[in-house]
Amino acid sequence: MEFNVEDCTRFFMWASIISIGMLWATVILWRFVRPIAHRIHGGFFGVKPETVDIAAYAFLGLWKVLTAILFLIPWLTLLVMA
């Protein structure tokens, strides 16, 4: 199977769109399930709500960085090359 620049550009474009869309959906969902997550983690593991928030925000931040490195930057690079 052959890949050309257009196919790779399209792949990274859609990967970026899907990853960013999933990130936004997760951020919106987090706003509603945050109290539930605090209760679950506090009850099962004895974790403070502040610690749960820090872990969640670290996860979302890591997701943003990985999306940029793995999808956005290659897509922009291919756009410049084309």
HTML snippet that shows the backbone in 3Dmol.js (N, CA, C, O; Angstrom):
<script src="https://3Dmol.org/build/3Dmol-min.js"></script>
<div id="view" style="width:600px;height:400px;position:relative"></div>
<script>
const pdb = `
ATOM      1  N   MET A   1       0.844  -1.177   0.000  1.00  0.00           N
ATOM      2  CA  MET A   1       0.000   0.000   0.000  1.00  0.00           C
ATOM      3  C   MET A   1       0.891   1.243   0.000  1.00  0.00           C
ATOM      4  O   MET A   1       1.795   1.382   0.825  1.00  0.00           O
ATOM      5  N   GLU A   2       0.623   2.111  -0.914  1.00  0.00           N
ATOM      6  CA  GLU A   2       1.416   3.326  -1.056  1.00  0.00           C
ATOM      7  C   GLU A   2       0.771   4.494  -0.336  1.00  0.00           C
ATOM      8  O   GLU A   2      -0.448   4.666  -0.357  1.00  0.00           O
ATOM      9  N   PHE A   3       1.604   5.282   0.294  1.00  0.00           N
ATOM     10  CA  PHE A   3       1.141   6.513   0.921  1.00  0.00           C
ATOM     11  C   PHE A   3       1.822   7.679   0.249  1.00  0.00           C
ATOM     12  O   PHE A   3       3.029   7.658   0.011  1.00  0.00           O
ATOM     13  N   ASN A   4       1.057   8.676  -0.050  1.00  0.00           N
ATOM     14  CA  ASN A   4       1.634   9.897  -0.590  1.00  0.00           C
ATOM     15  C   ASN A   4       1.402  11.035   0.404  1.00  0.00           C
ATOM     16  O   ASN A   4       0.785  10.840   1.451  1.00  0.00           O
ATOM     17  N   VAL A   5       1.892  12.203   0.072  1.00  0.00           N
ATOM     18  CA  VAL A   5       1.807  13.340   0.986  1.00  0.00           C
ATOM     19  C   VAL A   5       0.356  13.703   1.265  1.00  0.00           C
ATOM     20  O   VAL A   5       0.017  14.058   2.393  1.00  0.00           O
ATOM     21  N   GLU A   6      -0.504  13.621   0.257  1.00  0.00           N
ATOM     22  CA  GLU A   6      -1.914  13.975   0.449  1.00  0.00           C
ATOM     23  C   GLU A   6      -2.599  13.016   1.416  1.00  0.00           C
ATOM     24  O   GLU A   6      -3.379  13.445   2.266  1.00  0.00           O
ATOM     25  N   ASP A   7      -2.313  11.722   1.294  1.00  0.00           N
ATOM     26  CA  ASP A   7      -2.907  10.737   2.203  1.00  0.00           C
ATOM     27  C   ASP A   7      -2.435  10.965   3.631  1.00  0.00           C
ATOM     28  O   ASP A   7      -3.233  10.921   4.566  1.00  0.00           O
ATOM     29  N   CYS A   8      -1.154  11.207   3.798  1.00  0.00           N
ATOM     30  CA  CYS A   8      -0.614  11.456   5.138  1.00  0.00           C
ATOM     31  C   CYS A   8      -1.181  12.754   5.719  1.00  0.00           C
ATOM     32  O   CYS A   8      -1.506  12.816   6.904  1.00  0.00           O
ATOM     33  N   THR A   9      -1.297  13.779   4.892  1.00  0.00           N
ATOM     34  CA  THR A   9      -1.872  15.047   5.352  1.00  0.00           C
ATOM     35  C   THR A   9      -3.296  14.841   5.823  1.00  0.00           C
ATOM     36  O   THR A   9      -3.681  15.336   6.882  1.00  0.00           O
ATOM     37  N   ARG A  10      -4.085  14.109   5.041  1.00  0.00           N
ATOM     38  CA  ARG A  10      -5.476  13.824   5.407  1.00  0.00           C
ATOM     39  C   ARG A  10      -5.547  13.015   6.700  1.00  0.00           C
ATOM     40  O   ARG A  10      -6.394  13.278   7.554  1.00  0.00           O
ATOM     41  N   PHE A  11      -4.659  12.031   6.845  1.00  0.00           N
ATOM     42  CA  PHE A  11      -4.639  11.219   8.060  1.00  0.00           C
ATOM     43  C   PHE A  11      -4.380  12.091   9.289  1.00  0.00           C
ATOM     44  O   PHE A  11      -5.121  12.015  10.268  1.00  0.00           O
ATOM     45  N   PHE A  12      -3.334  12.917   9.243  1.00  0.00           N
ATOM     46  CA  PHE A  12      -2.998  13.738  10.399  1.00  0.00           C
ATOM     47  C   PHE A  12      -4.056  14.801  10.663  1.00  0.00           C
ATOM     48  O   PHE A  12      -4.278  15.176  11.814  1.00  0.00           O
ATOM     49  N   MET A  13      -4.710  15.288   9.619  1.00  0.00           N
ATOM     50  CA  MET A  13      -5.792  16.237   9.815  1.00  0.00           C
ATOM     51  C   MET A  13      -6.921  15.592  10.607  1.00  0.00           C
ATOM     52  O   MET A  13      -7.381  16.148  11.604  1.00  0.00           O
ATOM     53  N   TRP A  14      -7.373  14.407  10.160  1.00  0.00           N
ATOM     54  CA  TRP A  14      -8.478  13.736  10.848  1.00  0.00           C
ATOM     55  C   TRP A  14      -8.078  13.263  12.232  1.00  0.00           C
ATOM     56  O   TRP A  14      -8.897  13.303  13.151  1.00  0.00           O
ATOM     57  N   ALA A  15      -6.849  12.818  12.406  1.00  0.00           N
ATOM     58  CA  ALA A  15      -6.374  12.417  13.726  1.00  0.00           C
ATOM     59  C   ALA A  15      -6.386  13.618  14.670  1.00  0.00           C
ATOM     60  O   ALA A  15      -6.749  13.481  15.839  1.00  0.00           O
ATOM     61  N   SER A  16      -5.996  14.783  14.181  1.00  0.00           N
ATOM     62  CA  SER A  16      -6.016  16.000  14.990  1.00  0.00           C
ATOM     63  C   SER A  16      -7.441  16.377  15.372  1.00  0.00           C
ATOM     64  O   SER A  16      -7.723  16.682  16.531  1.00  0.00           O
ATOM     65  N   ILE A  17      -8.331  16.353  14.393  1.00  0.00           N
ATOM     66  CA  ILE A  17      -9.730  16.713  14.647  1.00  0.00           C
ATOM     67  C   ILE A  17     -10.359  15.768  15.662  1.00  0.00           C
ATOM     68  O   ILE A  17     -11.039  16.215  16.586  1.00  0.00           O
ATOM     69  N   ILE A  18     -10.143  14.482  15.501  1.00  0.00           N
ATOM     70  CA  ILE A  18     -10.730  13.502  16.419  1.00  0.00           C
ATOM     71  C   ILE A  18     -10.140  13.654  17.817  1.00  0.00           C
ATOM     72  O   ILE A  18     -10.880  13.632  18.801  1.00  0.00           O
ATOM     73  N   SER A  19      -8.836  13.806  17.920  1.00  0.00           N
ATOM     74  CA  SER A  19      -8.201  13.937  19.232  1.00  0.00           C
ATOM     75  C   SER A  19      -8.654  15.206  19.947  1.00  0.00           C
ATOM     76  O   SER A  19      -8.952  15.171  21.141  1.00  0.00           O
ATOM     77  N   ILE A  20      -8.707  16.311  19.235  1.00  0.00           N
ATOM     78  CA  ILE A  20      -9.157  17.563  19.845  1.00  0.00           C
ATOM     79  C   ILE A  20     -10.632  17.468  20.233  1.00  0.00           C
ATOM     80  O   ILE A  20     -11.030  17.964  21.287  1.00  0.00           O
ATOM     81  N   GLY A  21     -11.440  16.836  19.389  1.00  0.00           N
ATOM     82  CA  GLY A  21     -12.855  16.646  19.715  1.00  0.00           C
ATOM     83  C   GLY A  21     -13.048  15.795  20.959  1.00  0.00           C
ATOM     84  O   GLY A  21     -13.880  16.104  21.812  1.00  0.00           O
ATOM     85  N   MET A  22     -12.277  14.725  21.057  1.00  0.00           N
ATOM     86  CA  MET A  22     -12.363  13.873  22.240  1.00  0.00           C
ATOM     87  C   MET A  22     -11.866  14.617  23.484  1.00  0.00           C
ATOM     88  O   MET A  22     -12.409  14.439  24.574  1.00  0.00           O
ATOM     89  N   LEU A  23     -10.849  15.437  23.320  1.00  0.00           N
ATOM     90  CA  LEU A  23     -10.346  16.228  24.440  1.00  0.00           C
ATOM     91  C   LEU A  23     -11.419  17.181  24.942  1.00  0.00           C
ATOM     92  O   LEU A  23     -11.647  17.277  26.148  1.00  0.00           O
ATOM     93  N   TRP A  24     -12.082  17.889  24.028  1.00  0.00           N
ATOM     94  CA  TRP A  24     -13.149  18.811  24.423  1.00  0.00           C
ATOM     95  C   TRP A  24     -14.308  18.068  25.077  1.00  0.00           C
ATOM     96  O   TRP A  24     -14.871  18.541  26.064  1.00  0.00           O
ATOM     97  N   ALA A  25     -14.668  16.907  24.530  1.00  0.00           N
ATOM     98  CA  ALA A  25     -15.742  16.120  25.139  1.00  0.00           C
ATOM     99  C   ALA A  25     -15.370  15.699  26.554  1.00  0.00           C
ATOM    100  O   ALA A  25     -16.216  15.709  27.447  1.00  0.00           O
ATOM    101  N   THR A  26     -14.115  15.332  26.761  1.00  0.00           N
ATOM    102  CA  THR A  26     -13.648  14.935  28.083  1.00  0.00           C
ATOM    103  C   THR A  26     -13.657  16.118  29.046  1.00  0.00           C
ATOM    104  O   THR A  26     -14.041  15.968  30.205  1.00  0.00           O
ATOM    105  N   VAL A  27     -13.242  17.281  28.582  1.00  0.00           N
ATOM    106  CA  VAL A  27     -13.254  18.477  29.428  1.00  0.00           C
ATOM    107  C   VAL A  27     -14.682  18.814  29.839  1.00  0.00           C
ATOM    108  O   VAL A  27     -14.934  19.113  31.007  1.00  0.00           O
ATOM    109  N   ILE A  28     -15.614  18.769  28.900  1.00  0.00           N
ATOM    110  CA  ILE A  28     -17.019  19.066  29.205  1.00  0.00           C
ATOM    111  C   ILE A  28     -17.587  18.017  30.154  1.00  0.00           C
ATOM    112  O   ILE A  28     -18.283  18.359  31.110  1.00  0.00           O
ATOM    113  N   LEU A  29     -17.298  16.752  29.898  1.00  0.00           N
ATOM    114  CA  LEU A  29     -17.774  15.676  30.767  1.00  0.00           C
ATOM    115  C   LEU A  29     -17.196  15.820  32.171  1.00  0.00           C
ATOM    116  O   LEU A  29     -17.902  15.596  33.155  1.00  0.00           O
ATOM    117  N   TRP A  30     -15.921  16.192  32.275  1.00  0.00           N
ATOM    118  CA  TRP A  30     -15.280  16.351  33.575  1.00  0.00           C
ATOM    119  C   TRP A  30     -16.006  17.385  34.427  1.00  0.00           C
ATOM    120  O   TRP A  30     -16.097  17.231  35.645  1.00  0.00           O
ATOM    121  N   ARG A  31     -16.525  18.437  33.797  1.00  0.00           N
ATOM    122  CA  ARG A  31     -17.237  19.470  34.546  1.00  0.00           C
ATOM    123  C   ARG A  31     -18.472  18.905  35.240  1.00  0.00           C
ATOM    124  O   ARG A  31     -18.868  19.395  36.297  1.00  0.00           O
ATOM    125  N   PHE A  32     -19.084  17.875  34.652  1.00  0.00           N
ATOM    126  CA  PHE A  32     -20.300  17.310  35.234  1.00  0.00           C
ATOM    127  C   PHE A  32     -20.026  16.131  36.170  1.00  0.00           C
ATOM    128  O   PHE A  32     -20.785  15.925  37.117  1.00  0.00           O
ATOM    129  N   VAL A  33     -18.980  15.360  35.937  1.00  0.00           N
ATOM    130  CA  VAL A  33     -18.712  14.166  36.745  1.00  0.00           C
ATOM    131  C   VAL A  33     -17.663  14.411  37.835  1.00  0.00           C
ATOM    132  O   VAL A  33     -17.308  13.496  38.578  1.00  0.00           O
ATOM    133  N   ARG A  34     -17.183  15.617  37.923  1.00  0.00           N
ATOM    134  CA  ARG A  34     -16.152  15.935  38.904  1.00  0.00           C
ATOM    135  C   ARG A  34     -16.562  15.577  40.332  1.00  0.00           C
ATOM    136  O   ARG A  34     -15.784  14.922  41.026  1.00  0.00           O
ATOM    137  N   PRO A  35     -17.762  15.982  40.809  1.00  0.00           N
ATOM    138  CA  PRO A  35     -18.149  15.605  42.177  1.00  0.00           C
ATOM    139  C   PRO A  35     -18.253  14.084  42.360  1.00  0.00           C
ATOM    140  O   PRO A  35     -17.930  13.562  43.427  1.00  0.00           O
ATOM    141  N   ILE A  36     -18.697  13.389  41.332  1.00  0.00           N
ATOM    142  CA  ILE A  36     -18.797  11.929  41.408  1.00  0.00           C
ATOM    143  C   ILE A  36     -17.401  11.318  41.505  1.00  0.00           C
ATOM    144  O   ILE A  36     -17.181  10.389  42.283  1.00  0.00           O
ATOM    145  N   ALA A  37     -16.466  11.833  40.724  1.00  0.00           N
ATOM    146  CA  ALA A  37     -15.088  11.332  40.771  1.00  0.00           C
ATOM    147  C   ALA A  37     -14.477  11.586  42.145  1.00  0.00           C
ATOM    148  O   ALA A  37     -13.746  10.744  42.665  1.00  0.00           O
ATOM    149  N   HIS A  38     -14.772  12.731  42.728  1.00  0.00           N
ATOM    150  CA  HIS A  38     -14.261  13.024  44.066  1.00  0.00           C
ATOM    151  C   HIS A  38     -14.787  12.004  45.077  1.00  0.00           C
ATOM    152  O   HIS A  38     -14.029  11.502  45.907  1.00  0.00           O
ATOM    153  N   ARG A  39     -16.089  11.700  45.006  1.00  0.00           N
ATOM    154  CA  ARG A  39     -16.672  10.730  45.940  1.00  0.00           C
ATOM    155  C   ARG A  39     -16.099   9.338  45.740  1.00  0.00           C
ATOM    156  O   ARG A  39     -15.774   8.655  46.711  1.00  0.00           O
ATOM    157  N   ILE A  40     -15.972   8.912  44.489  1.00  0.00           N
ATOM    158  CA  ILE A  40     -15.475   7.559  44.195  1.00  0.00           C
ATOM    159  C   ILE A  40     -14.034   7.406  44.679  1.00  0.00           C
ATOM    160  O   ILE A  40     -13.714   6.465  45.406  1.00  0.00           O
ATOM    161  N   HIS A  41     -13.173   8.330  44.274  1.00  0.00           N
ATOM    162  CA  HIS A  41     -11.762   8.212  44.629  1.00  0.00           C
ATOM    163  C   HIS A  41     -11.541   8.453  46.117  1.00  0.00           C
ATOM    164  O   HIS A  41     -10.661   7.846  46.726  1.00  0.00           O
ATOM    165  N   GLY A  42     -12.335   9.333  46.693  1.00  0.00           N
ATOM    166  CA  GLY A  42     -12.222   9.560  48.127  1.00  0.00           C
ATOM    167  C   GLY A  42     -12.683   8.353  48.926  1.00  0.00           C
ATOM    168  O   GLY A  42     -12.066   7.996  49.930  1.00  0.00           O
ATOM    169  N   GLY A  43     -13.768   7.720  48.482  1.00  0.00           N
ATOM    170  CA  GLY A  43     -14.298   6.568  49.198  1.00  0.00           C
ATOM    171  C   GLY A  43     -13.450   5.326  49.041  1.00  0.00           C
ATOM    172  O   GLY A  43     -13.176   4.634  50.022  1.00  0.00           O
ATOM    173  N   PHE A  44     -13.033   5.036  47.831  1.00  0.00           N
ATOM    174  CA  PHE A  44     -12.268   3.808  47.580  1.00  0.00           C
ATOM    175  C   PHE A  44     -10.800   3.922  47.996  1.00  0.00           C
ATOM    176  O   PHE A  44     -10.241   2.997  48.584  1.00  0.00           O
ATOM    177  N   PHE A  45     -10.188   5.053  47.688  1.00  0.00           N
ATOM    178  CA  PHE A  45      -8.748   5.172  47.845  1.00  0.00           C
ATOM    179  C   PHE A  45      -8.317   6.201  48.881  1.00  0.00           C
ATOM    180  O   PHE A  45      -7.129   6.310  49.182  1.00  0.00           O
ATOM    181  N   GLY A  46      -9.254   6.951  49.427  1.00  0.00           N
ATOM    182  CA  GLY A  46      -8.904   7.970  50.412  1.00  0.00           C
ATOM    183  C   GLY A  46      -8.173   9.157  49.816  1.00  0.00           C
ATOM    184  O   GLY A  46      -7.396   9.820  50.503  1.00  0.00           O
ATOM    185  N   VAL A  47      -8.414   9.427  48.551  1.00  0.00           N
ATOM    186  CA  VAL A  47      -7.731  10.530  47.860  1.00  0.00           C
ATOM    187  C   VAL A  47      -8.530  11.814  48.063  1.00  0.00           C
ATOM    188  O   VAL A  47      -9.756  11.815  47.954  1.00  0.00           O
ATOM    189  N   LYS A  48      -7.830  12.897  48.357  1.00  0.00           N
ATOM    190  CA  LYS A  48      -8.478  14.193  48.556  1.00  0.00           C
ATOM    191  C   LYS A  48      -8.971  14.735  47.211  1.00  0.00           C
ATOM    192  O   LYS A  48      -8.372  14.452  46.173  1.00  0.00           O
ATOM    193  N   PRO A  49     -10.061  15.514  47.225  1.00  0.00           N
ATOM    194  CA  PRO A  49     -10.559  16.109  45.970  1.00  0.00           C
ATOM    195  C   PRO A  49      -9.516  16.927  45.227  1.00  0.00           C
ATOM    196  O   PRO A  49      -9.493  16.934  43.996  1.00  0.00           O
ATOM    197  N   GLU A  50      -8.649  17.620  45.966  1.00  0.00           N
ATOM    198  CA  GLU A  50      -7.616  18.433  45.312  1.00  0.00           C
ATOM    199  C   GLU A  50      -6.646  17.559  44.524  1.00  0.00           C
ATOM    200  O   GLU A  50      -6.175  17.945  43.454  1.00  0.00           O
ATOM    201  N   THR A  51      -6.354  16.378  45.066  1.00  0.00           N
ATOM    202  CA  THR A  51      -5.449  15.460  44.381  1.00  0.00           C
ATOM    203  C   THR A  51      -6.086  14.890  43.121  1.00  0.00           C
ATOM    204  O   THR A  51      -5.417  14.711  42.103  1.00  0.00           O
ATOM    205  N   VAL A  52      -7.384  14.606  43.197  1.00  0.00           N
ATOM    206  CA  VAL A  52      -8.108  14.117  42.018  1.00  0.00           C
ATOM    207  C   VAL A  52      -8.101  15.190  40.929  1.00  0.00           C
ATOM    208  O   VAL A  52      -7.885  14.889  39.755  1.00  0.00           O
ATOM    209  N   ASP A  53      -8.338  16.438  41.325  1.00  0.00           N
ATOM    210  CA  ASP A  53      -8.320  17.539  40.355  1.00  0.00           C
ATOM    211  C   ASP A  53      -6.949  17.687  39.698  1.00  0.00           C
ATOM    212  O   ASP A  53      -6.857  17.866  38.483  1.00  0.00           O
ATOM    213  N   ILE A  54      -5.887  17.612  40.496  1.00  0.00           N
ATOM    214  CA  ILE A  54      -4.540  17.744  39.945  1.00  0.00           C
ATOM    215  C   ILE A  54      -4.257  16.621  38.953  1.00  0.00           C
ATOM    216  O   ILE A  54      -3.690  16.860  37.887  1.00  0.00           O
ATOM    217  N   ALA A  55      -4.653  15.391  39.301  1.00  0.00           N
ATOM    218  CA  ALA A  55      -4.434  14.257  38.397  1.00  0.00           C
ATOM    219  C   ALA A  55      -5.218  14.431  37.100  1.00  0.00           C
ATOM    220  O   ALA A  55      -4.704  14.159  36.016  1.00  0.00           O
ATOM    221  N   ALA A  56      -6.461  14.885  37.215  1.00  0.00           N
ATOM    222  CA  ALA A  56      -7.288  15.073  36.021  1.00  0.00           C
ATOM    223  C   ALA A  56      -6.704  16.165  35.125  1.00  0.00           C
ATOM    224  O   ALA A  56      -6.631  15.996  33.908  1.00  0.00           O
ATOM    225  N   TYR A  57      -6.292  17.276  35.721  1.00  0.00           N
ATOM    226  CA  TYR A  57      -5.733  18.365  34.919  1.00  0.00           C
ATOM    227  C   TYR A  57      -4.391  17.983  34.313  1.00  0.00           C
ATOM    228  O   TYR A  57      -4.071  18.405  33.202  1.00  0.00           O
ATOM    229  N   ALA A  58      -3.600  17.186  35.034  1.00  0.00           N
ATOM    230  CA  ALA A  58      -2.339  16.701  34.475  1.00  0.00           C
ATOM    231  C   ALA A  58      -2.609  15.790  33.279  1.00  0.00           C
ATOM    232  O   ALA A  58      -1.917  15.870  32.264  1.00  0.00           O
ATOM    233  N   PHE A  59      -3.615  14.927  33.402  1.00  0.00           N
ATOM    234  CA  PHE A  59      -3.990  14.042  32.295  1.00  0.00           C
ATOM    235  C   PHE A  59      -4.421  14.854  31.074  1.00  0.00           C
ATOM    236  O   PHE A  59      -3.988  14.577  29.956  1.00  0.00           O
ATOM    237  N   LEU A  60      -5.271  15.851  31.291  1.00  0.00           N
ATOM    238  CA  LEU A  60      -5.735  16.676  30.170  1.00  0.00           C
ATOM    239  C   LEU A  60      -4.585  17.464  29.547  1.00  0.00           C
ATOM    240  O   LEU A  60      -4.531  17.630  28.329  1.00  0.00           O
ATOM    241  N   GLY A  61      -3.677  17.944  30.373  1.00  0.00           N
ATOM    242  CA  GLY A  61      -2.517  18.659  29.846  1.00  0.00           C
ATOM    243  C   GLY A  61      -1.617  17.752  29.029  1.00  0.00           C
ATOM    244  O   GLY A  61      -1.143  18.137  27.961  1.00  0.00           O
ATOM    245  N   LEU A  62      -1.382  16.542  29.531  1.00  0.00           N
ATOM    246  CA  LEU A  62      -0.576  15.575  28.779  1.00  0.00           C
ATOM    247  C   LEU A  62      -1.241  15.244  27.447  1.00  0.00           C
ATOM    248  O   LEU A  62      -0.562  15.135  26.426  1.00  0.00           O
ATOM    249  N   TRP A  63      -2.562  15.084  27.449  1.00  0.00           N
ATOM    250  CA  TRP A  63      -3.307  14.801  26.220  1.00  0.00           C
ATOM    251  C   TRP A  63      -3.099  15.926  25.216  1.00  0.00           C
ATOM    252  O   TRP A  63      -2.873  15.664  24.034  1.00  0.00           O
ATOM    253  N   LYS A  64      -3.173  17.189  25.673  1.00  0.00           N
ATOM    254  CA  LYS A  64      -2.966  18.324  24.769  1.00  0.00           C
ATOM    255  C   LYS A  64      -1.571  18.306  24.158  1.00  0.00           C
ATOM    256  O   LYS A  64      -1.412  18.506  22.954  1.00  0.00           O
ATOM    257  N   VAL A  65      -0.570  18.067  24.985  1.00  0.00           N
ATOM    258  CA  VAL A  65       0.810  18.054  24.498  1.00  0.00           C
ATOM    259  C   VAL A  65       1.011  16.922  23.495  1.00  0.00           C
ATOM    260  O   VAL A  65       1.609  17.128  22.439  1.00  0.00           O
ATOM    261  N   LEU A  66       0.516  15.731  23.819  1.00  0.00           N
ATOM    262  CA  LEU A  66       0.672  14.596  22.902  1.00  0.00           C
ATOM    263  C   LEU A  66      -0.084  14.812  21.591  1.00  0.00           C
ATOM    264  O   LEU A  66       0.393  14.413  20.529  1.00  0.00           O
ATOM    265  N   THR A  67      -1.252  15.438  21.658  1.00  0.00           N
ATOM    266  CA  THR A  67      -1.991  15.749  20.433  1.00  0.00           C
ATOM    267  C   THR A  67      -1.180  16.687  19.549  1.00  0.00           C
ATOM    268  O   THR A  67      -1.104  16.504  18.334  1.00  0.00           O
ATOM    269  N   ALA A  68      -0.580  17.684  20.167  1.00  0.00           N
ATOM    270  CA  ALA A  68       0.237  18.624  19.392  1.00  0.00           C
ATOM    271  C   ALA A  68       1.434  17.930  18.774  1.00  0.00           C
ATOM    272  O   ALA A  68       1.723  18.116  17.592  1.00  0.00           O
ATOM    273  N   ILE A  69       2.133  17.127  19.570  1.00  0.00           N
ATOM    274  CA  ILE A  69       3.359  16.488  19.083  1.00  0.00           C
ATOM    275  C   ILE A  69       3.068  15.405  18.051  1.00  0.00           C
ATOM    276  O   ILE A  69       3.749  15.319  17.028  1.00  0.00           O
ATOM    277  N   LEU A  70       2.059  14.581  18.316  1.00  0.00           N
ATOM    278  CA  LEU A  70       1.813  13.426  17.456  1.00  0.00           C
ATOM    279  C   LEU A  70       0.937  13.713  16.242  1.00  0.00           C
ATOM    280  O   LEU A  70       1.029  13.005  15.240  1.00  0.00           O
ATOM    281  N   PHE A  71       0.085  14.742  16.314  1.00  0.00           N
ATOM    282  CA  PHE A  71      -0.861  14.975  15.227  1.00  0.00           C
ATOM    283  C   PHE A  71      -0.771  16.366  14.613  1.00  0.00           C
ATOM    284  O   PHE A  71      -0.645  16.490  13.395  1.00  0.00           O
ATOM    285  N   LEU A  72      -0.833  17.409  15.426  1.00  0.00           N
ATOM    286  CA  LEU A  72      -0.886  18.767  14.880  1.00  0.00           C
ATOM    287  C   LEU A  72       0.407  19.179  14.174  1.00  0.00           C
ATOM    288  O   LEU A  72       0.370  19.693  13.056  1.00  0.00           O
ATOM    289  N   ILE A  73       1.529  18.956  14.818  1.00  0.00           N
ATOM    290  CA  ILE A  73       2.806  19.364  14.222  1.00  0.00           C
ATOM    291  C   ILE A  73       3.095  18.609  12.924  1.00  0.00           C
ATOM    292  O   ILE A  73       3.491  19.236  11.941  1.00  0.00           O
ATOM    293  N   PRO A  74       2.908  17.269  12.881  1.00  0.00           N
ATOM    294  CA  PRO A  74       3.103  16.588  11.591  1.00  0.00           C
ATOM    295  C   PRO A  74       2.136  17.080  10.513  1.00  0.00           C
ATOM    296  O   PRO A  74       2.519  17.199   9.349  1.00  0.00           O
ATOM    297  N   TRP A  75       0.886  17.367  10.888  1.00  0.00           N
ATOM    298  CA  TRP A  75      -0.093  17.851   9.914  1.00  0.00           C
ATOM    299  C   TRP A  75       0.352  19.203   9.357  1.00  0.00           C
ATOM    300  O   TRP A  75       0.336  19.413   8.144  1.00  0.00           O
ATOM    301  N   LEU A  76       0.748  20.118  10.244  1.00  0.00           N
ATOM    302  CA  LEU A  76       1.194  21.438   9.774  1.00  0.00           C
ATOM    303  C   LEU A  76       2.453  21.327   8.923  1.00  0.00           C
ATOM    304  O   LEU A  76       2.610  22.049   7.939  1.00  0.00           O
ATOM    305  N   THR A  77       3.338  20.429   9.302  1.00  0.00           N
ATOM    306  CA  THR A  77       4.558  20.213   8.513  1.00  0.00           C
ATOM    307  C   THR A  77       4.227  19.731   7.110  1.00  0.00           C
ATOM    308  O   THR A  77       4.807  20.199   6.131  1.00  0.00           O
ATOM    309  N   LEU A  78       3.289  18.793   7.018  1.00  0.00           N
ATOM    310  CA  LEU A  78       2.896  18.291   5.695  1.00  0.00           C
ATOM    311  C   LEU A  78       2.178  19.362   4.882  1.00  0.00           C
ATOM    312  O   LEU A  78       2.319  19.407   3.660  1.00  0.00           O
ATOM    313  N   LEU A  79       1.414  20.222   5.541  1.00  0.00           N
ATOM    314  CA  LEU A  79       0.771  21.320   4.823  1.00  0.00           C
ATOM    315  C   LEU A  79       1.804  22.273   4.228  1.00  0.00           C
ATOM    316  O   LEU A  79       1.648  22.754   3.106  1.00  0.00           O
ATOM    317  N   VAL A  80       2.848  22.536   4.986  1.00  0.00           N
ATOM    318  CA  VAL A  80       3.911  23.436   4.507  1.00  0.00           C
ATOM    319  C   VAL A  80       4.657  22.781   3.347  1.00  0.00           C
ATOM    320  O   VAL A  80       5.021  23.446   2.378  1.00  0.00           O
ATOM    321  N   MET A  81       4.881  21.469   3.456  1.00  0.00           N
ATOM    322  CA  MET A  81       5.615  20.761   2.397  1.00  0.00           C
ATOM    323  C   MET A  81       4.830  20.692   1.079  1.00  0.00           C
ATOM    324  O   MET A  81       5.428  20.683   0.002  1.00  0.00           O
ATOM    325  N   ALA A  82       3.512  20.645   1.161  1.00  0.00           N
ATOM    326  CA  ALA A  82       2.686  20.452  -0.045  1.00  0.00           C
ATOM    327  C   ALA A  82       2.651  21.655  -0.940  1.00  0.00           C
ATOM    328  O   ALA A  82       1.997  21.629  -1.983  1.00  0.00           O
TER     329      ALA A  82
END
`;
const viewer = $3Dmol.createViewer("view");
viewer.addModel(pdb, "pdb");
viewer.setStyle({}, {cartoon: {color: "spectrum"}});
viewer.zoomTo();
viewer.render();
</script>
